[in-house]
Every structure is written in C-alpha cells, then in structure tokens.
Amino acid sequence: MNIFIEKFMNGVGIFFIVYLLVYSTFIFLSVVTGGRSLFRKYKMTRLHNELKHDYYVPVSILVPAYNEEITIAATVKSLLELKYKLFEVIVVDDGSTDNTAKEMIETFDLQPAYRPIHMQLKCKPIKKVYETKIGQVRITMISKENGGKGDALNMGINASNYPYYLGIDADSTLQGDSLEKIVRPVLQDDTIIAVGGLVRVAQCVKIENGVVKGYHLPWNPIISMQVVEYDRSYLASKILLNQFNGNLIISGAFGLFKKDVVISSGGYDNQTIGEDMELVLRLHTYCRNNDKEYFMQYEPNAMCWSQAPSTLKDLMTQRRRWYLGLFQSMIKYRNVFLNLRFGAVSFISYMYYLLFELLSPAVEVFGIFTILLALSFGILNVPFMIQFLVLYGLFGAFLTMTAFFQRIYTQNIKINVLDIIKAIVMCLLENLFFRYIRSFVRITALIGYKKKKGQWGTIKRVKN
Amino acid sequence: MGFYIDDLIYLYIYLCIGLILFNIAYMIFTNYKEGRNNSLTNKWEIDINKQINLLKEGKPIELRHKVYLEKHLIYTNQLVAYVRALDILRKQGHSTESYLFANYKSILFLAGKYKNEDVYDRTFFAFFISINTPCNGNEYNSLMEILLTYLDNSNIYCRENVLKALYAIGNLQAVENAFLIMYEHNYFHHYKLLSDGLLSFTGDKEALAERMYKYIQEWDENMVIAVIKFITFTSDKFKERFFLLLKEEEDINNEVRLAIIRYFRNHKYEPAHKLILEFMRSTDITDENIKIVSASVLGQYPGIETIKVLKEALKDPNWYVRYNSATSLINLNVGTSKLQDVLNGEDVYAKEIITYIKGLERKVDRL
C-alpha cells in the first residue's frame, strides 16, 4: 500500500512540477513580451509613428444596460466628450426594473420616435424607442423586453447606422482619445475585424472632460488588488496572444467590431453568460471555417476605465460569472481543441485557457486532496510545502509588480511614493491572498449553474 | 526534481527583479531625459529665433547654425527637441517658413543621413518634413527623391508620414511617384488614409486629379477608390469620363462602381441620372449595394421619373434601399400629398419607413 501511495505521490509530484513549470514560463514570457511591446508602442508614440487623421470611420457606440440608473447618465455624458468626429450612441435598456430609462429620458430630453429597426439579428421585442441629437451626436435609447446582455447587444447592432460598433459597459468611462485609438488599427489593416482595448479600474482615476487628471490607488484593498491584477492580466496574456491572432476574449467593457462580420457570424449568443468570449470564439470559428483572412487586434493604448466591485460579495459574484462564461464558451467551442485548422489559437490560446483557467479549480482541488492524503500517510514535507507556497506567491507578486510598473512608465502616469508602497503591498496580498479567493469562487462556481445561467450579474454601482 | 522547479522559480524571480530594476532605472532616465529635452528645446528655440530675426533684417543665416544643425540633428533626440522648438515659435506667432527654406541644404543632408536609420527614426524625419516643409512643390527636387526612398522596407506609419510630407510640399510628380511605388510594392494603405491625404495636397489639386486619373484602370481597387473619392471632392471635370466608365466597363469592380455612382451625387450629370434610374429598375444587379447607393444619389436628381422609381423602391425587400429611397424622397421635397398612395397603401414596410423619415425631418425643423 505504502509503495503504491509513494508511486502515486511521485506521479502527482511530477504532474504538478510540469504543470507549474509550463504555467510559470507562459506567464513570465507573457509579461516580458508585454513589456517589450509596450516599450515599442511608447517609442512609436513619442516619434509620431502613428496614423493621426481628422476623420476615421464612423462608429456606433452600444451601451447595453440593465438596472444601471446610477451610472448610465454619467456614462453617456462621458461619451459626448469623446474627441471623435462621427459617432452615435445607442443605449439598450434590457427591461430594467429600476429607473434606467427615466434617468436617460430626463437627462438627455429624449423624445419617443417611431423608428423602424432592421432586425438582422434575433432579439426580444422592442417596447419603445427614444431619440435625440446633442451637437453632432445622435443618441438613441431602445427599451426592450429583458433578454440578457447578448440579446441587448444584438438589438444595438440592429439599430446601429455605422459599419463598426463599439460595445461598452454601462459603467465604463472612456478617455477623450479612446475611440480614436481603438479605431486606428482598422485603418492599418483591412483584415482587422475586431479590436480590444485596455480595461482599467475606474475607482483609481480622476477624469475631467475626457482627460486623466489624477491616478491614485484606493485604500479599499478589494479594489486595489484588482488594479494590480488587471494590469498583470492585460499585460500578460493579451499582448502575447495578440502576436499570433490568438486572443480569445475581447472584453465586453470595451471592444470594437466590424458589424457585417458579426452579423454574418450570427451575432451574440443570448444564452451565454460570457457573451464577449463567446463572440470572439465564434468569430475565430466563422472566419476559419469560411477561409476568411482576419485579425483580432489588441490595442493597449486605447483605454477604458470600468468600475470594479468594491465588496468581496460583489467581487465573488463577478468572478463567478466570468468563470461560468469561460466554462460555457470553452464547452461550446470544444471543436477548437487540438484542431489544426485553428493553429496557434487551438494549440496555445485554447490550451492555455483550458489548462490554466478552466481546469485550474479541478487541479487545485486535486492538489488539496493529495496534500491531505500525504499528510494522513505522514509523508508530507510541511516546511518544503510552506517554503514552496511562499516562493510561488513571491514569484507571482514580482511578476505583478513588473507588469504594474511597466504600465506606469509606458503610459506616463505619475504616481507618488505612497501609491508605490501601496502597489507593492497589493501585489503581495494579491498573490498570497486574493488568488485563493479566486480559486474558491472557481471551485464553487458551477453550484447552481443551471438555475442562474441566463441572468445579468449585478454588482453595486457608485456614481462616477 | 522538486529542486529543479525551485531553481527555475528563483531564476524567474531574479529576472523579474531585474525587470523591475530596469523599469525603475528607465523611469529615472526618462525623467532625466525629459528635463534634458526641455533644456535642449529652449536652446534650439533661442538659436532659431536669432536666425529668424537675422532673416527679418535681410541678413543670411549664420554658417555656424547650419553646421550645428548638420552636426546635431542626426540624433533623433535632438530632432525631437528641434521640432518642439519650431512648434513653440509658430505658436508664438513667428513664421518659420523662410527660415526652413534657407536651411534646405542642411535638411537635405539630414534626409540623406536618416535614410540609413531604422524605420522609427525615418518615420519621425518624414513627420518633421510634413509640418516643416523646407521647399515648395514647384520643382521636383532631391529631398522628394530621398523621401521616396524611405518607402523601401517601410511600415504603414512611415508610408503615411512620407505621403504627408509630400502632400505638404505639394509637388505633383513626387506624389505620383509615391503612389506608383506603393502600387509596385503592393503596399496596403487604407483608401480613407489615401483620399484624406490627397485632399490635403497643397499644390494644384485639379492637376493632381488628372495625374491620378491616368492610373484608374491600372491600380488596385483600394487605390482607385481613394483616387475617385479624392476627385469627388476636388473636381467636376470628370463627369463624362466617369459616366463612360460606368456605362461601358462591364468588368469594373463593384466597390469602384459604387464610388463612381457617389461621384454623381456631388456632381450632377443628366446622362448619369438615366443610368442610375436603370440601376434602380434592373432586376439583374446582383450586388444590392448598387441599388442602395443609387437610391441615395437620386435624392439629388429631381424629376417625375425619379419620384416614381423611388416610390417603387420603398417596397424593395432590402431595408437600406427602402431607407435611402425614403430619405431621397424627403430630400426632393416630395410633399405628403404626393406620398398619400404610399401612406395609405398596404405595404407596411414602405409606410413605416416614410413615416419615420418624415418624423426625423420634423425633428430637424424643430431643432
């Protein structure tokens, strides 16, 4: 029995060593590649290596909203401050039970409109359409029956007038130049069908008239930890995966898409929680199945500031949704797994999300189980285990610090000494504490899945 | 084996610490450089101002200054400071044109030096020329020739800045050559960038339109669309030629065809009117965009036939054809009385779209 356990534990040891080795190397390479890429972008901007024009392509900005009475008006006001010549704003009120529609109507003096909408994508029925024009910007609000975020976005696409649309969250704030920067890649290469921007935490920034006026890490550790986490995750995987058109997620909080391709691929799936990841996987599948040359670009200079959950409960709700979204999309597009047609998308991107995101709860539960097993047989080297956990946590913390400081210097953000200290502490806390909350949420995410899979996730909002 | 992963993680940690130290050192260096650049900019500002004043007094630029330019501006950091200084002086109301013209030879020398630099630096030099043109476009000269060589092994940003520099100088031959190089090298440059750029050409735009038109049957679709869009906003002298292309060239690319039809929205031409009406009536057209654009263009061509065709198009199965037809009918000031048959008719789609467009019109009136 002991020989069997010993052999089993040896096998487990080798598995975890290989698993962690691959993961650490991937994350390390991601951060190094990301840093290099940001440095190059910084140099290019300084030397005017950019496409600066007065006019770009016209864009429809789609804002799906469900019970967003607190933030919706501020969000739309921030959109009106964008420095961009031709765009429209379409707010889709997805059957809110609060005063989202009333807030919009009163703030912008919206008028009811008898507007026929070209229903190219299926979605729940319209209740009422409102319109107005402020300056050169047409604002449309469509009140419809509740159908989920994907359904609301499909309605927005149907009502949009322009060939590209930008999907943002109802609590997102864009910088004045965000739209211009996210559109520029489209002019570089006509095979680009989508562009993802950089999403950052809104609570640490002060924006006036579309310009960042101050940057401070909040005292709330839940928010601060997310600040450093966002910096690492956006710098880490996204830039590396972008090198070979391998991004599988363009955040719903800030993503530009070519409308006709999205319509041809069938639009958003309204049965999925993670509609943003589902759409990107759908576009990969659609373009590859139809031999269509395409590229989905990540543009780190285009920035959007989105509210992060400020309580542990909200954070867990959000992460649960993210994990379920990942689960649904990965299962739905399982044909991408080890599929030569998908190349690096299959063998690197899909594999990364499968092994290190989707299956990580199972691996972690298995790890805990084997620790308990080893303990019960008295073969657990406790000091080594603690030393290893601390070492691994420190590695993660150093990587996060690297990502955070690279972001700071390449984007000319000025931070004070207190913020630097806070950032270092948060990097340590994030890796030694926060990652275990994430793991717990993932492990428990599938409980009650069937009951809650179609719902909008709500978190407490505060005014921007 | 556990020790191997330990060692690897230690290695990664050391590398991360190295990266963090690099970041910190870089931040300090950047701050230092920023301060140094500011003082360099001030220095350039004073020196350039002195030379501008000399020119105002009718004296030539000091030889020392020219030597200094050629010695220092070969470094990109110095060039960045120099560009900033020129910018500041312009904002203060100084004219830098004659100063730059007087330094043509030094700038030509620098252009030659930057030719051998990496693409980022070349791109910046082209940017410098685009806002600080040291010559006019009357004659094709060596600076233009050197700028054209920048297009070899270039990226999109370099091409964009070289084109901007050539548009700013305003020489026909140089722009024509640049387009020929782009075509020969099969470089992709979005038609929107090209057409907007051509519109910023500072020389004779009509003459440029004529030059560009020569290649309309030769270049790829992207470049041709750019040229047609440029001509659309520049000249009304191409009505007949475009009409013949539209009528007689059956193999013409659909996107190019659409661009030509749009030309006739800006420049009315009666023979084209008849052809566009035919497009609307035709049942053979496979690309629905032809009808969509035609419906929109007809809004500029009043007439009984136009109204009849547009009213018929309100029943078209394509939503955009109906939308554009309704918009055109309203643009043609077709009153409600003349639309009664549509408003009281049984075609729900036609009724719906015309009611909406009329509603919009009322809102515009109210505003």
HADDOCK unambig.tbl for C-alpha pairs under 7 A between the chains (distance, minus, plus):
assign (segid A and resid 17 and name CA) (segid B and resid 5 and name CA) 6.54 0.50 0.50
assign (segid A and resid 21 and name CA) (segid B and resid 5 and name CA) 6.74 0.50 0.50
assign (segid A and resid 44 and name CA) (segid B and resid 120 and name CA) 6.72 0.50 0.50
assign (segid A and resid 47 and name CA) (segid B and resid 120 and name CA) 6.94 0.50 0.50
assign (segid A and resid 47 and name CA) (segid B and resid 124 and name CA) 5.32 0.50 0.50
assign (segid A and resid 48 and name CA) (segid B and resid 124 and name CA) 6.04 0.50 0.50
assign (segid A and resid 48 and name CA) (segid B and resid 127 and name CA) 6.98 0.50 0.50
assign (segid A and resid 49 and name CA) (segid B and resid 120 and name CA) 6.59 0.50 0.50
assign (segid A and resid 49 and name CA) (segid B and resid 123 and name CA) 6.23 0.50 0.50
assign (segid A and resid 49 and name CA) (segid B and resid 124 and name CA) 6.75 0.50 0.50
assign (segid A and resid 49 and name CA) (segid B and resid 157 and name CA) 5.24 0.50 0.50
assign (segid A and resid 50 and name CA) (segid B and resid 157 and name CA) 5.56 0.50 0.50
assign (segid A and resid 51 and name CA) (segid B and resid 157 and name CA) 6.39 0.50 0.50
assign (segid A and resid 114 and name CA) (segid B and resid 356 and name CA) 5.73 0.50 0.50
assign (segid A and resid 115 and name CA) (segid B and resid 356 and name CA) 5.53 0.50 0.50
assign (segid A and resid 116 and name CA) (segid B and resid 352 and name CA) 6.52 0.50 0.50
assign (segid A and resid 116 and name CA) (segid B and resid 353 and name CA) 6.47 0.50 0.50
assign (segid A and resid 118 and name CA) (segid B and resid 319 and name CA) 6.52 0.50 0.50
assign (segid A and resid 187 and name CA) (segid B and resid 190 and name CA) 5.60 0.50 0.50
assign (segid A and resid 188 and name CA) (segid B and resid 156 and name CA) 6.80 0.50 0.50
assign (segid A and resid 188 and name CA) (segid B and resid 190 and name CA) 6.80 0.50 0.50
assign (segid A and resid 395 and name CA) (segid B and resid 9 and name CA) 6.79 0.50 0.50
assign (segid A and resid 395 and name CA) (segid B and resid 13 and name CA) 5.41 0.50 0.50
assign (segid A and resid 398 and name CA) (segid B and resid 13 and name CA) 6.63 0.50 0.50
assign (segid A and resid 398 and name CA) (segid B and resid 16 and name CA) 5.96 0.50 0.50
assign (segid A and resid 398 and name CA) (segid B and resid 17 and name CA) 6.87 0.50 0.50
assign (segid A and resid 399 and name CA) (segid B and resid 16 and name CA) 6.07 0.50 0.50
assign (segid A and resid 402 and name CA) (segid B and resid 16 and name CA) 6.45 0.50 0.50
assign (segid A and resid 402 and name CA) (segid B and resid 19 and name CA) 6.42 0.50 0.50
assign (segid A and resid 402 and name CA) (segid B and resid 20 and name CA) 5.24 0.50 0.50
assign (segid A and resid 405 and name CA) (segid B and resid 23 and name CA) 6.61 0.50 0.50
assign (segid A and resid 406 and name CA) (segid B and resid 23 and name CA) 6.27 0.50 0.50
assign (segid A and resid 409 and name CA) (segid B and resid 27 and name CA) 6.09 0.50 0.50
